[in-house]
Each structure stands twice: as C-alpha cells, then as structure tokens.
Amino acid sequence: MLINNGTVILYYDIMKAIWTGAIGFGLVNIPIRIFSAVNEHEIDLDMLDKKDHARIKYQRINERTGREVPWENIVKGFDYEGKYIVLTDEDFEKASPEKSKIISIHEFANEKEIESIFFETPYFLEPQKSGEHAYALLHEALKKSGKVGISTYVLRNKENLAIIKSAKEGLILNKLRFAHEIKSMKDLNIPGNKSIKPGELKMAISLINQLSASFDPEKYKDTYTDELMKLIRLKAKGKKVQTPTLRIVHSKTRDLMSQLKASIAQKKKKIS
C-alpha cells in the first residue's frame, strides 16, 4: 500500500515469490521462482452499511452451528455422491507431482501466432543459484530464435497454460487461457464486409496510418484513479462536487466517407 499526499493506492509487493519449482527444457531442469509482474493501481475502498457507514465484514460460518470458523480449521472437500472427500495440500501434489513442481515446455512457437484473447497474466521468472547458467542460455536462445515456449504447470490447484518468452532483462511467463475457456462469437450479430466501399476502406486505412505511432506505454496513465481521489478530498472537505459536462461531438453528416475525410482534416489541423 502506498499513501501519497493523502492518496491511498494499493501496490502489491512483486518481490515475494508466489511459486518455486523448475522449468523443464528437454532434459534440462532450470530451478526458478515466480514473481508477480504487475502492480494493482486502485483506491482501497471499504464496503459500508448505507444506514450508519459501519464496515461490512465477511465471516466464515458453519452452516450447522452458526458459529464462525477460523482459517486454520477450514479444509477443502469435493462432494462425491453426497459425501465430502477432504483433500489436503499433499493430495493436490500427489495428483501430478511433476506438474506441481515443473513448468514443462512442450514445444516452441512464434508469439505472433497466439491471438491476444488468449493472453492473461504476466509473471517474472528468477533463476535460483543452481540454475543461473541454464536460465541465461534459455533466455538467449529464445531471444535469438524469436520463439516462445508453450508450457503447462499447476498453480493453486489449477493447471495453467502459458508461454515463456525472452524479455529485455530476463524470462517472462505469460499465463494463457485454454481454448475451451474462450467463448465463441458465432451468436453475435457481426456485420460482413460486403457493404464496404473501396473508397471508404482506402480512407479508413489512410486515417489509421495518420494516427499510427510506435507504442510507448509511458504515454498512457491511469488518470481516473487520480480524479476519483480528488473527488474524495473535495467531499471530505464538505465541498460540492460538480459533474463535468460530457461533450460528445457529433458529425453534421451521416455519410461515412465525409466523416473519415473530416477526421483526417482534423488531425492535419492539430499537427499544423
């Protein structure tokens, strides 16, 4: 958690390993640790009772006794034909010891072949002392080949699909969604391209080219969180918060070609 000029933002420590195991690369095992690669940037909001602003708490209640159950007394179980089968941490590892401890690289592929909808969460991979040389070798080999390693592993009792890729400073594991987790668009009303006129397409591509630039992630900031914090400070001081007027600029014409031409002209005007 970071408190800056009264702003309370949640930042989770990326330096705490969330998984320890090894990368299985052919017959080579590379001992590694996994770290979260992202910081959550959000305001820490509590849930309150609307009547008296008392905090809402969640309790783990035994449905038979009505009493709260401490974390140390909670186990996980599966309802099998009306009877709960309790599973321990050891049971989860016994189900697949290899997948619980090894990130297995099954094959290599070009990252461009993987559609963006499959990408989920990124993690940093750090070598343990005994695996530093092999880690450096895999990092360099992936960089030179331009390939990523398609991998599977088990984390938090769930099998995961991922790629291992070479980044500037080291290896990154990017969790992927399985194909069966992706919904189909077939039930959506998606228009075809038969109605598109060649002139419209040429003009749209021209506008895209005009607005194209190298991606610089530093250009984009989470300004909404900052604005929300300003509103909170004003309300804390008892000041009335004015709702900004939302200005939506509508084109005077419904003709798509005219709108595209106007967009290009507006961009040129801003540049000049």
C-alpha positions in Angstrom: 0.0 0.0 0.0 1.2 3.5 -0.9 0.0 6.7 0.7 1.0 9.7 -1.3 -0.4 13.2 -0.5 -3.4 11.5 1.1 -3.9 9.2 -1.8 -4.2 5.5 -0.8 -3.3 3.3 -3.6 -2.8 -0.5 -3.4 0.5 -1.8 -4.6 1.2 -5.5 -4.1 4.8 -6.5 -3.4 6.3 -8.0 -6.6 9.4 -9.2 -4.7 7.6 -12.0 -2.9 7.9 -15.4 -4.7 4.5 -17.0 -5.3 5.8 -20.3 -6.7 9.0 -22.2 -6.5 9.9 -25.0 -8.9 11.7 -25.6 -12.2 11.5 -25.1 -15.9 11.6 -28.4 -17.8 13.5 -27.7 -21.0 14.2 -31.0 -22.8 16.3 -32.9 -20.3 17.4 -29.7 -18.6 15.8 -28.5 -15.4 16.2 -24.9 -14.5 15.3 -24.1 -10.8 13.3 -20.9 -10.8 11.0 -18.7 -8.7 7.9 -16.9 -9.9 7.1 -13.3 -9.0 4.1 -11.2 -10.0 5.0 -8.8 -12.8 2.3 -6.2 -12.2 1.2 -3.7 -9.5 -2.5 -3.2 -9.0 -3.3 0.5 -9.1 -6.6 1.2 -7.4 -8.1 3.1 -4.5 -8.7 0.9 -1.4 -12.5 1.2 -0.9 -14.3 -0.4 2.0 -17.9 -1.7 1.8 -20.2 0.1 4.3 -23.7 -0.1 5.6 -25.7 2.6 3.9 -27.5 3.5 7.2 -24.6 4.1 9.6 -21.5 3.7 7.4 -20.3 0.7 9.5 -17.9 -1.5 7.8 -19.2 -4.7 6.3 -17.3 -7.8 7.4 -17.4 -11.3 5.9 -17.4 -14.3 8.2 -16.8 -18.0 7.6 -19.9 -19.5 9.2 -20.5 -23.2 9.9 -24.0 -23.8 8.3 -24.9 -26.3 11.1 -23.7 -24.5 14.2 -24.0 -20.9 13.0 -20.5 -20.2 14.5 -17.6 -18.6 12.8 -14.8 -20.9 11.7 -11.1 -19.8 11.9 -9.0 -20.2 8.8 -6.8 -22.9 10.4 -9.9 -25.2 10.8 -11.0 -24.9 7.2 -10.3 -27.7 4.7 -11.3 -28.2 1.1 -13.6 -31.0 0.0 -15.4 -32.4 -3.0 -19.0 -33.5 -2.9 -18.7 -37.1 -4.2 -22.1 -38.8 -4.4 -23.4 -37.0 -1.4 -20.3 -37.4 0.7 -17.4 -34.9 1.1 -14.0 -36.2 0.2 -11.5 -33.9 2.0 -8.3 -33.0 0.1 -5.0 -31.9 1.7 -2.1 -30.0 0.1 -0.3 -33.3 -0.2 -3.2 -34.7 -2.2 -3.1 -31.9 -4.7 0.6 -32.6 -5.3 0.1 -36.3 -5.5 -2.4 -35.8 -8.3 0.5 -34.7 -10.5 3.8 -34.2 -8.7 5.6 -33.2 -12.0 3.1 -30.5 -12.9 3.1 -29.2 -9.3 6.8 -28.6 -9.4 7.8 -28.2 -13.0 6.8 -25.8 -15.8 7.1 -28.1 -18.7 8.0 -26.6 -22.1 6.2 -28.9 -24.7 7.0 -27.0 -27.9 8.1 -23.7 -29.3 6.2 -21.3 -31.5 6.1 -17.7 -32.8 4.4 -15.4 -30.4 2.6 -13.6 -33.3 0.7 -16.9 -33.9 -1.1 -16.5 -30.5 -4.1 -14.3 -30.6 -4.3 -11.6 -27.9 -7.6 -13.1 -26.5 -5.5 -16.0 -25.1 -3.2 -13.8 -23.0 -3.9 -13.4 -19.3 -1.4 -12.6 -16.5 2.4 -12.0 -16.8 5.0 -13.1 -14.2 8.7 -12.7 -13.8 10.9 -15.7 -13.6 14.1 -15.6 -11.5 16.7 -18.4 -11.5 17.8 -20.0 -8.3 21.6 -20.2 -7.9 22.0 -23.7 -9.3 20.1 -22.7 -12.4 21.6 -19.4 -13.4 23.7 -20.6 -16.4 20.9 -22.7 -17.9 18.5 -19.8 -17.3 20.8 -17.4 -19.2 21.2 -20.0 -22.0 17.4 -20.4 -22.4 16.9 -16.6 -22.3 19.5 -16.0 -25.1 18.2 -18.9 -27.2 14.7 -17.6 -27.1 15.8 -14.1 -28.0 17.9 -15.3 -30.9 15.3 -17.7 -32.3 12.4 -15.3 -31.8 10.3 -18.2 -30.3 8.3 -18.7 -27.1 8.0 -21.9 -25.1 4.5 -23.3 -24.9 4.2 -24.6 -21.3 1.9 -26.1 -18.7 2.2 -26.1 -14.9 0.0 -26.3 -11.8 -0.5 -23.3 -9.5 -3.1 -23.0 -6.7 -4.5 -26.4 -7.5 -5.2 -25.5 -11.1 -3.4 -26.5 -14.3 -2.3 -23.5 -16.3 -1.2 -22.9 -19.9 1.5 -20.4 -20.5 4.3 -19.1 -22.7 7.8 -18.5 -21.6 9.4 -15.6 -23.5 12.6 -13.7 -23.6 12.3 -10.1 -22.4 15.0 -7.5 -22.3 16.1 -8.3 -18.7 15.1 -11.9 -18.3 12.4 -14.5 -18.8 8.7 -13.8 -18.5 6.0 -16.4 -18.0 2.7 -15.2 -19.5 -0.3 -17.2 -18.5 -2.7 -18.1 -21.3 -6.3 -19.2 -21.4 -7.1 -22.6 -22.7 -9.0 -22.8 -25.9 -12.1 -24.2 -24.2 -12.2 -21.1 -21.9 -12.7 -18.8 -24.9 -16.3 -18.1 -25.9 -17.4 -18.1 -29.5 -18.6 -15.0 -31.4 -20.9 -17.1 -33.6 -24.0 -16.0 -31.7 -23.2 -12.3 -32.0 -24.6 -10.1 -34.8 -21.4 -9.3 -36.6 -21.7 -7.5 -40.0 -19.8 -8.7 -43.0 -17.6 -6.7 -45.3 -19.8 -6.8 -48.4 -21.3 -3.3 -47.8 -17.8 -1.7 -47.5 -17.0 0.6 -50.5 -13.4 0.6 -51.8 -13.1 4.4 -51.2 -14.2 4.1 -47.6 -11.7 1.4 -46.9 -8.9 3.4 -48.5 -9.8 6.4 -46.4 -10.1 4.4 -43.2 -6.6 2.9 -43.8 -5.3 6.5 -44.5 -6.7 7.6 -41.1 -5.1 4.6 -39.4 -1.8 5.4 -41.0 -2.0 9.0 -40.0 -2.7 8.1 -36.3 -0.1 5.4 -36.2 3.0 5.7 -33.9 5.4 3.4 -32.1 3.8 2.1 -28.9 5.1 4.0 -25.8 3.4 2.6 -22.6 4.7 5.6 -20.7 2.3 7.9 -22.6 -0.7 6.3 -21.0 -1.6 6.9 -17.4 -4.4 5.8 -15.1 -5.9 9.3 -14.7 -9.3 8.1 -13.5 -7.9 6.9 -10.1 -6.3 10.3 -9.6 -9.6 12.1 -10.5 -11.5 9.9 -8.2 -9.1 10.7 -5.3 -9.6 14.5 -6.0 -13.4 14.0 -5.7 -12.9 12.1 -2.4 -10.8 15.0 -1.0 -13.4 17.6 -2.0 -16.2 15.5 -0.4 -14.1 15.2 2.8 -13.9 19.0 3.0 -17.7 19.3 2.6 -17.4 20.8 -0.9 -20.0 20.2 -3.5 -18.7 18.3 -6.5 -19.8 19.5 -9.9 -20.4 16.9 -12.6 -18.4 17.8 -15.6 -20.3 18.3 -18.8 -19.8 15.3 -21.2 -19.2 16.7 -24.6 -19.8 14.4 -27.5 -19.0 15.8 -30.8 -21.4 14.6 -33.5 -20.7 14.9 -37.2 -23.1 17.0 -39.1 -23.3 14.4 -41.8 -24.2 10.7 -41.6 -22.1 10.0 -44.7 -19.2 7.7 -43.5 -16.8 9.0 -46.2 -17.4 12.6 -45.2 -16.8 11.7 -41.5 -13.5 10.0 -42.5 -12.4 12.9 -44.5 -13.3 15.3 -41.6 -11.3 13.1 -39.2 -8.2 13.3 -41.4 -8.5 17.0 -41.8 -8.9 17.5 -38.1 -5.7 15.5 -37.4 -3.8 17.6 -40.0 -5.1 20.8 -38.4 -3.8 19.7 -35.0 -0.4 18.9 -36.4 -0.1 22.3 -38.1 
